[in-house]
Each structure stands twice: as C-alpha cells, then as structure tokens.
C-alpha cells in the first residue's frame, strides 16, 4: 500500500534562516513550490522525497524527540563536513541497525543523519 515517504512538513520561525541551513548547511536543493501556497514556505528535494518548510508566526520548537532522519552514505564524513560549516552536530554512534548523529536546525527542529547497516 505505502511505497515511500513523499514529504515531511516542518514548521520554522524564520524561513530564511531555515533555508540557509538546509541548502548551504545540508546541501539540499530548493524544489518548485506552487505560488498559490503563498510566500511562507519552501520545498527542498531530498532525492527520493521532499522537506516542506513552513514559516509559522506562533512557532514553538519541539520539546523532545520528534525529528526527521536523512539517510547518508557515510555519517562520519557528513559530520566532518557539517562541522566544517560551523554546524553543531553530535558525534556519530552505533545503534545496531546503523550509525547516526543528531543536529538541530535554526528553529530547534531535530535532524538525524542515518547511515544504515548494509
């Protein structure tokens, strides 16, 4: 029935800061977004899906574990690249089904970098 995750929508408090983080920091590309949806958001391509950023005036950062996970080929290399861009990211660690590291976008949303075990 379900083939794949098509997109995830993330609320942010500053669209420009979030776009900078996801494009310049994580290297995602902006995807076309219908103008009819207004100027309070942006879509980003993740390869097999999308991240939809939505600027919300009443935004409150998540308090605990909600997050999105992005698959990477090499979590150690991804962490090194992000740290080279002055982005704070945890040390990678094993979870049995792979390795992962965590970081937060400018709005406080948690992002997981996930390198699955082959």
C-alpha positions in Angstrom: 0.0 0.0 0.0 2.6 2.7 1.1 5.5 2.9 -1.3 7.6 5.6 0.3 7.7 8.8 2.4 6.8 11.6 -0.1 7.5 14.6 2.1 7.7 15.8 5.6 6.5 19.3 6.6 8.5 21.2 9.2 7.3 24.4 11.0 10.0 27.0 11.4 10.1 30.5 12.9 12.5 32.1 10.3 12.2 30.8 6.7 15.4 32.5 5.5 17.5 31.0 8.3 15.9 27.6 7.8 16.6 27.8 4.0 20.2 28.7 4.6 20.6 25.7 7.0 19.0 23.2 4.7 20.6 24.4 1.5 24.0 25.8 2.4 24.5 23.6 5.5 23.0 20.3 4.5 23.3 20.8 0.7 19.7 20.2 -0.3 18.3 21.9 -3.4 15.2 24.1 -3.5 12.3 22.4 -5.4 9.5 24.1 -7.2 6.6 25.1 -4.9 3.3 26.3 -6.2 2.9 30.1 -5.9 -0.7 29.5 -4.8 0.6 28.3 -1.4 1.9 31.7 -0.6 5.3 33.0 0.4 5.5 31.5 3.9 7.3 28.3 2.8 9.8 26.5 0.6 10.2 22.9 -0.7 13.5 21.1 -0.7 14.5 18.0 -2.6 16.0 15.1 -0.7 16.4 12.8 -3.7 13.6 10.4 -3.1 11.3 12.9 -1.3 11.0 16.4 -0.1 11.1 18.6 3.0 8.5 21.3 3.2 9.4 24.2 5.3 6.5 26.3 6.6 7.1 29.6 8.5 4.6 29.9 11.4 4.2 33.0 13.5 3.2 31.0 16.6 6.1 28.5 16.2 7.3 26.7 19.3 10.3 24.4 18.9 9.6 20.7 19.7 10.5 19.8 23.3 11.6 16.2 22.9 12.2 13.6 20.2 10.2 14.5 17.1 12.7 14.6 14.3 13.3 13.8 10.6 16.0 11.3 9.6 18.1 11.9 6.5 20.0 8.8 5.1 23.7 9.4 4.4 26.3 7.2 2.8 29.0 8.0 5.4 27.9 9.5 8.7 31.5 10.3 9.7 32.1 12.2 6.5 28.8 14.1 6.8 29.6 15.1 10.4 33.0 16.3 9.4 31.5 18.4 6.5 28.9 19.9 8.7 31.4 20.8 11.4 33.5 22.4 8.7 30.5 24.6 8.0 30.3 25.5 11.7 27.2 23.4 12.3 27.0 21.8 15.7 26.4 18.0 15.4 26.7 15.1 17.8 29.4 12.5 17.5 28.2 9.5 15.4 27.2 6.4 17.3 26.1 2.9 16.6 22.5 1.8 17.1 22.7 -1.8 15.9 20.8 -1.1 12.6 23.4 1.5 11.6 25.1 4.7 12.8 23.6 8.0 13.4 24.3 11.6 14.6 22.0 14.4 15.5 21.8 18.2 15.0 19.2 20.9 15.2 18.1 23.4 12.5 17.9 27.1 13.4 14.3 26.7 14.7 15.3 23.9 17.0 13.9 21.0 15.0 15.9 17.9 15.4 17.6 16.3 12.4 19.1 12.8 12.4 21.8 11.7 10.0 21.4 8.0 9.5 23.8 5.5 7.8 22.0 2.2 7.7 24.0 -1.1 8.1 24.4 -2.7 4.8 
